[in-house]
């Protein structure tokens, strides 16, 4: 069939390349993963989210943040949900600097998991439930809805050290933010679109108080911060006050998922430095994207969905030989 050794070599190189790509082609998430084993999982999650929002209007923003912080640490594998467990040498990501005393919603995740287990025991991973909860949070707040890609399995380890370095911080500059997103395979459009999740939710004073009183060690407030907002935020966050006091990330529509976040940035009303960095200079590559999303909410919604799906595909554990389906999101099975 082949007329020379070089032909054989070429054939086997092509064959090797094909086999190397096979796991990627096979290991794909899909929106119908539970269509036979747990067809109502999306409805179960959505109902539980509606119930949680009745008593806690912040919970939607909190759960999308959990999903984000999960995906940025070793992929979307539910590792952020694990508690400390010395018997399994697990140091919880909950205690990493970006998460300690700020990530929340674990009790709601427990409730959702219980509801799912009641209907479909041992079938749906905590990682997938978190991805579904994030979508539900957005759509219930007036944002877009989408078909969540599913099929992730749960990690049996946590990665606290990695969490300390890989999660973008609220005080980082645009260069660092871009680098951390690029490390996850996400570009500047993804950075701007996913930052748009700050259109709802709250921030603790401790993560932005330097902008109010001592920006970059100057002894003065951040000169880019809107003067009216500076006065209002100082009322919420006085010097020497509680670092855990909360301020709305979007001072206009704090519990609604819309494009006002981007309009706020154009008026220097971003609460977090990492938000205002997106439009810090006219030449910033993120600035025109902020402008587009500010003037076109549909464009923001479309790109946000694309970026959420893209982020949700970071390093999932797929296949029976990887990870597990936890029965309790806080601990690995058998512990």
C-alpha positions in Angstrom: 0.0 0.0 0.0 2.9 2.4 0.8 5.7 2.7 -1.6 8.5 3.8 0.8 9.5 4.0 4.5 8.8 7.7 4.5 5.3 7.0 3.6 5.0 4.6 6.5 6.5 7.3 8.8 4.0 9.8 7.6 1.1 7.4 8.1 2.1 6.7 11.7 2.6 10.3 12.5 -0.9 11.1 11.2 -2.2 8.1 13.2 -0.4 9.3 16.3 -1.8 12.8 15.9 -5.3 11.4 15.5 -5.1 9.3 18.7 -3.7 12.3 20.6 -6.7 14.3 19.6 -9.2 11.5 20.4 -9.5 12.2 24.1 -10.3 15.8 23.4 -12.9 14.9 20.9 -14.3 12.2 23.2 -14.1 14.2 26.4 -16.6 16.9 25.6 -19.3 18.4 27.9 -22.8 18.5 26.5 -26.1 20.0 27.5 -28.0 16.7 27.3 -25.6 14.7 29.5 -28.3 13.9 32.1 -31.2 13.6 29.7 -31.7 9.9 30.6 -30.3 9.8 34.1 -31.6 13.0 35.6 -33.7 14.9 33.0 -35.2 17.4 35.5 -31.9 18.5 37.1 -32.0 22.0 35.6 -35.6 22.5 37.0 -34.6 21.2 40.4 -31.7 23.6 40.6 -33.8 26.5 39.4 -36.5 25.9 41.9 -34.0 25.7 44.7 -32.4 28.9 43.6 -35.8 30.7 43.5 -36.3 29.6 47.1 -32.9 30.7 48.2 -33.3 34.1 46.6 -36.5 34.8 48.6 -34.5 35.0 51.8 -31.1 36.1 50.4 -31.1 38.4 47.4 -27.3 38.2 47.3 -27.1 34.5 46.8 -27.2 34.6 43.0 -24.0 36.7 42.8 -22.4 34.6 45.5 -22.9 31.4 43.6 -21.7 32.7 40.3 -18.6 33.9 42.2 -18.2 30.4 43.6 -18.3 28.9 40.1 -15.7 31.5 38.9 -13.4 30.7 41.8 -13.8 27.0 41.2 -13.0 27.1 37.5 -9.9 29.3 38.0 -8.3 26.7 40.3 -7.4 23.4 38.5 -10.6 23.7 36.4 -14.3 23.4 37.1 -14.2 20.4 39.4 -16.1 21.4 42.5 -12.9 21.5 44.5 -13.8 24.9 46.1 -16.7 23.1 47.9 -14.5 20.7 49.9 -14.0 21.3 53.6 -10.7 20.6 55.4 -10.1 17.0 55.9 -6.8 15.9 57.6 -7.5 12.2 56.9 -7.5 13.0 53.2 -4.8 15.7 53.4 -7.3 18.2 52.1 -6.6 21.8 52.8 -9.7 23.6 51.8 -9.7 26.3 49.1 -12.2 28.1 51.3 -9.3 29.2 53.5 -7.3 30.6 50.6 -6.8 34.3 50.7 -9.2 35.1 47.8 -12.0 33.0 49.5 -11.5 33.2 53.2 -14.4 35.1 55.0 -15.8 36.1 51.6 -17.0 33.1 49.6 -20.5 32.1 50.6 -23.5 30.0 49.5 -22.1 26.6 50.6 -25.3 25.9 52.6 -27.4 26.7 49.5 -25.2 24.3 47.5 -25.9 21.7 50.2 -29.6 22.3 49.8 -29.5 22.0 46.1 -27.4 18.9 46.2 -29.9 17.3 48.6 -32.8 18.1 46.3 -30.9 16.7 43.3 -29.9 13.5 45.2 -33.5 13.0 46.3 -34.5 12.7 42.6 -31.3 11.3 41.1 -29.1 9.7 43.7 -25.4 9.4 42.8 -25.8 10.9 39.3 -25.1 14.6 39.2 -21.8 16.1 40.2 -21.4 19.0 42.6 -19.3 20.8 39.9 -22.3 20.5 37.4 -24.7 21.7 40.1 -22.6 24.7 40.7 -22.5 25.5 36.9 -26.3 25.1 36.7 -26.8 27.3 39.8 -24.6 30.1 38.2 -26.8 30.0 35.1 -29.9 30.1 37.1 -28.6 33.0 39.2 -28.1 35.1 36.1 -31.4 34.3 34.4 -33.4 34.8 37.6 -31.8 38.3 38.0 -33.0 39.4 34.5 -29.9 38.3 32.6 -29.5 35.8 29.7 -30.2 32.1 30.0 -28.3 29.3 28.2 -27.9 25.6 27.9 -25.3 24.7 30.5 -22.8 22.1 29.2 -22.6 19.2 31.6 -20.7 16.0 32.4 -18.1 17.2 34.9 -17.0 15.0 37.7 -15.9 16.1 41.1 -12.3 16.5 42.3 -11.1 14.3 45.2 -8.5 17.0 46.1 -8.4 20.7 46.9 -5.8 23.2 45.8 -5.4 25.9 48.4 -1.9 27.0 47.3 -3.0 27.4 43.7 -6.1 29.3 44.8 -3.9 31.8 46.5 -2.2 32.6 43.2 -4.5 31.9 40.3 -7.7 33.8 41.2 -7.8 37.4 40.1 -7.7 39.8 43.0 -10.0 42.9 43.3 -7.0 45.2 43.6 -5.0 44.0 40.6 -4.0 46.1 37.6 -5.1 45.3 34.0 -1.9 43.7 33.1 -2.1 41.1 35.9 -5.8 40.5 35.3 -5.2 39.9 31.6 -2.3 37.5 32.4 -4.4 35.5 34.8 -7.3 35.2 32.3 -4.9 34.3 29.5 -3.5 31.5 31.7 -7.0 30.0 31.7 -7.3 30.3 28.0 -9.5 33.4 28.3 -9.0 36.6 26.3 -9.7 40.3 27.0 -13.3 40.0 25.7 -13.8 37.2 28.2 -12.2 39.4 30.9 -14.6 42.2 30.3 -17.7 40.0 29.8 -17.1 38.0 32.9 -16.3 41.1 35.0 -19.8 42.1 34.0 -21.1 39.7 36.6 -20.3 42.5 39.1 -23.5 44.0 37.8 -25.0 42.5 40.9 -23.8 41.5 44.4 -21.8 43.2 47.1 -18.2 43.7 48.1 -16.6 43.9 51.5 -15.0 47.2 52.5 -11.7 45.6 53.1 -11.1 44.8 49.4 -11.5 48.4 48.2 -10.9 50.6 51.3 -7.5 51.6 50.0 -9.2 53.4 47.2 -11.1 55.5 49.7 -8.2 56.7 51.9 -4.8 55.5 50.8 -4.6 54.5 47.2 -1.3 53.0 46.2 0.3 54.4 49.4 -0.4 58.0 48.5 -2.4 58.8 51.7 -5.2 60.1 49.4 -8.2 58.4 47.7 -8.0 57.0 44.2 -8.3 60.1 42.0 -10.3 58.2 39.4 -13.1 57.4 41.8 -16.3 59.4 41.3 -16.5 62.0 44.0 -20.1 61.4 45.0 -19.5 57.7 45.3 -16.3 58.3 47.3 -18.4 60.2 49.9 -21.1 57.5 49.9 -18.6 54.7 50.2 -16.8 56.4 53.1 -20.0 56.5 55.0 -20.3 52.7 54.5 -16.6 52.1 55.1 -15.2 54.6 57.7 -11.5 54.4 58.6 -11.2 51.9 61.4 -14.7 50.5 60.7 -15.7 47.0 60.0 -13.9 45.5 57.0 -16.8 43.2 56.4 -19.3 45.9 55.8 -20.9 45.6 52.4 -21.3 48.0 49.5 -23.2 47.4 46.3 -21.0 46.7 43.3 -23.6 48.3 41.1 -25.0 51.4 42.9 -27.8 51.7 40.4 -29.5 48.3 40.0 -27.7 46.2 42.7 -29.7 43.0 42.3 -30.4 43.0 38.6 -28.2 41.5 35.9 -27.9 44.2 33.3 -25.4 46.4 31.4 -25.4 49.2 34.0 -22.1 48.0 35.3 -20.4 49.2 32.2 -22.1 52.5 32.2 -21.0 52.9 35.8 -17.4 52.3 34.7 -17.6 55.0 32.1 -18.6 57.4 34.9 -15.8 56.2 37.2 -18.3 54.5 39.4 -16.5 51.1 39.6 -16.2 50.0 43.2 -13.3 47.6 42.8 -10.0 48.7 41.3 -10.1 45.6 39.1 -13.3 46.8 37.6 -12.3 50.4 37.0 -9.0 49.1 35.5 -11.0 47.9 32.5 -11.3 51.5 31.4 -8.3 53.0 33.1 -6.9 54.5 29.9 -8.4 55.2 26.5 -5.8 53.0 25.0 -6.6 50.0 27.2 -7.6 47.0 25.0 -10.6 46.5 27.3 -11.9 50.1 26.9 -13.7 49.7 23.6 -15.3 46.5 24.8 -16.7 48.3 27.9 -18.0 51.0 25.5 -19.8 48.4 23.3 -21.4 46.6 26.3 -22.4 49.9 27.8 -24.4 50.9 24.7 -25.6 47.4 23.7 -26.9 45.2 26.4 -27.7 42.4 23.9 -24.0 42.3 22.9 -23.0 42.0 26.5 -25.5 39.2 27.2 -24.3 37.3 24.1 -20.6 37.6 24.9 -21.3 36.8 28.6 -22.9 33.5 27.7 -20.1 32.7 25.3 -17.5 33.5 28.0 -19.4 31.5 30.7 -19.5 28.5 28.5 -15.8 28.9 27.7 -14.9 29.3 31.4 -17.0 26.3 32.2 -14.9 24.2 29.9 -11.7 24.9 31.8 -10.1 21.6 32.9 -13.2 19.5 33.6 -12.8 16.0 35.0 -14.5 13.7 32.5 -14.9 10.0 32.3 -15.3 7.3 34.8 -11.6 7.1 35.6 -11.4 10.8 36.6 -12.8 12.2 39.9 -16.1 11.0 41.3 -19.7 12.0 41.9 -19.7 13.2 45.5 -22.7 12.4 47.6 -21.9 15.3 49.8 -20.3 18.4 48.2 -18.2 19.1 51.2 -16.3 15.9 51.4 -15.0 13.2 49.1 -16.8 9.9 49.2 -15.9 7.5 51.9 -14.5 10.1 54.2 
